[in-house]
Amino acid sequence: MRARGGAAAAPRPEHLAAHARLVKSADADAFVVSTVMRAYLRASLPLQALLVLRGLLPRAPRLLANSFSLSLALQACAASASGIAATRPLGASLHAHAVRSGFAAADLFVRTALVEMYAKSGRAELARAAFDEAPRRDVFLCNVMLAAYVARGEVAEARKVFDGMRDRDLVSWNTMIHGYATRGDVGMAREIFDATSDRDAFSWSSMISAYAKGRRSKEALELWREMRAAHIAPDCITMVSVLSACSDMGALAIGAEVHRFVESNRVEVDMKLGTALVDMYAKCGDIESSLKVFRAMPAMDVLTWSSMIIGLANHGLGHDALSLFSEMLSEGLQPNEITFIGVLIACTHVGLVSDGKKYFSSMTDVHGVVPRVEHYGCMVDLLGRAGHVEEAMQLIRSMPFEPDAIIWRALLGACRIHKNVEIAEEAMAKLKVLDPLADGHYVLLSNIYAQANSWEGVAEMRKTIKRENIQRVPGRSSIEWENTVHEFVSGDRSHPRIEEIYKMLAKMIDRLMQAGYRPMTSLVLQDIDEQAKKRALAEHSEKLAIAFGLLATPPGSTLRITKNLRACEDCHSAIKLISLVYGRKLIVRDRNRFHHFSEGQCSCKDYW
């Protein structure tokens, strides 16, 4: 319950025992009880307050003789109610005393404390009954009821209370923003946020967090800019949410800006904030800064170590990732499921088949971690990429649970690398049942048919896509420039500099053609002519983002691109040539991994 009025400083703990003795004395009165109750509550010692309260009930008419002492006693019950079932009888006795004494009906302090006590003990129906019985309600009482409903996830009931309030304060608005945000209703959270005239750090943090958790990262970063422009100092929770959005969008400059704020304001980097920084730098393509933050952290938990291991693995630094895993074990930390995903990805991206098998076995044999479908997916990927497609199939058949679409897609990807049409068709048969509308499966199988010169198979895939009305997930690529994330969709024409971008794109394709690039039109499954296929490939989202990067950035600077899907073979081939022809380093994050392009080569060694 939020106090009405100023708060006195908490007393020193060593004085509390003396206060308790005062309550037991024959001269104790309501003033003494109030002093002791307030002392315990200020010191965050509600359990000790309850021990004192137990002895007060026989003398309640005298010792809880005013509303202040009674409301403090109820607050002590509320503060302990979530973890101590024994507070319920005590709370009921206090409620009965409040009714007998008349305070329950006449005093808002007591009424608010009653509602809070029942709400925190999980008895929403009694909290609501106490709320409804109040002869009048102020903003504090309503806020307690709002918080009770939001804590139970009953946001619709909270909204009824909110709409019925004559007066609202910032706590009222923030509670509703937080309630909608926690439920994932970002639209309603934003509606309440926009209607709030006086926002504090909590208001902004709740809204930014809602956007970040809902993968609406662009809006989260836009709101972050507004928050900074409003000169609202962010807290750690806000910064963790912003860093998460930066990770999703590949917004390195904005993430680095948050890091500079942390350093310049001497914000304590706890494990949550430190891990968010490690993750942000790794996912934005700056693995060196990620490792630097990691090494500077004073304390790390298994999530921090796992984030760093996964970051190294996704950048193709598998040996470094495995070395870090060994270091983690030497520190005495127990790896978890997430850690082993990073370890197995590390083995996959550098082709360490025997090591991958060893680590997979050690999960249960050594560390007591039961493999989940994601771990089996990593193993299928590892075996398949290394050419052991039959062994990967055997592993799938031996799984202790039914393989899902992740497993079969990993196998299908392996068949693309090693041109195994027979197993690819078996995997596709499973995917048609498990995930029939995912267009990526059909594209992959079509690529496999094209590699095998099975044009009948390619034609069949085109017919299937048309017949089943399978919609392609649009490719989206983003590039950050001047602290703004510029996003492109395949064939996009919405960017304000789109005419310049398409002119640069045409020049870029022309230079690539002169360097030996030939569009892989067999990858295009639409039933269109050859020229239209070439145009469709040229307008892939990552090519548009790169054209903008070449246009907007100085010669020689690194371009960082983030894509939502796996990069196709045509774009991968083209970007290798772009790095050579333009003398640029390009760091591309697709759905599978990071690709570091330089001087016509890719760090993945065409193995993605």
Summary of the structure (lengths in Angstrom):
residues: 608
radius of gyration: 30.8
end to end distance: 55.5
largest distance: 100.4
contacts: 2031
relative contact order: 0.04
helix: 66%
strand: 5%
